[in-house]
Amino acid sequence: METLLYVLLIIVSVSLITVVLLQAGRSAGLSGAISGGAEQLMGKQKARGIEAFLVRATVVLSVLFFLLTILLAYFL
C-alpha cells in the first residue's frame, strides 16, 4: 500500500512541476512572446483555453499532492 502511494506521489509531483512550468509567468517574458505568436496562429480563444486547462490541472494536481502526502504521513 505504501509503495503504491509513493509511486502515485512521484507521478503527481512530476506532473505538477511540469504543469506549473508550462504556465506563463506574471512578467510573461520569453513565454509571453511564444504564446503571443501562438495566439496569432491559433486565435485568442485557443490560447485562453490552454491557459484555463493548465490552471485547472494545477488545482487538481495540487489537491492530489496534498491528499497523498497526508495519507503517507498517516500510514507512517
C-alpha positions, -999 to 999 in steps of 0.1 A, spaced: 0 0 0 28 24 9 47 16 -23 16 24 -44 12 57 -26 49 66 -31 46 58 -68 15 79 -71 31 108 -52 61 108 -75 39 108 -106 17 136 -93 48 156 -82 64 154 -116 31 162 -133 26 192 -110 61 206 -117 55 202 -155 22 219 -155 34 248 -134 64 253 -157 42 253 -187 22 283 -174 31 318 -184 46 339 -157 33 373 -145 61 391 -163 55 370 -195 90 374 -208 100 348 -234 70 326 -227 47 356 -234 64 361 -268 59 324 -276 22 324 -265 17 357 -284 28 340 -316 5 311 -307 -24 334 -302 -19 349 -337 -16 314 -352 -44 296 -334 -67 325 -322 -72 340 -288 -98 315 -277 -74 286 -282 -47 302 -261 -72 311 -234 -85 275 -234 -50 262 -229 -43 285 -200 -76 276 -184 -68 239 -187 -34 244 -171 -49 263 -142 -75 235 -136 -48 209 -139 -27 227 -114 -55 228 -89 -64 191 -93 -28 180 -91 -21 201 -60 -51 187 -42 -40 152 -51 -4 160 -39 -17 172 -5 -41 142 -1 -13 117 -10 11 134 14 -14 133 42 -22 96 35 15 88 36 20 107 68 -9 88 83 4 54 73 39 60 86 
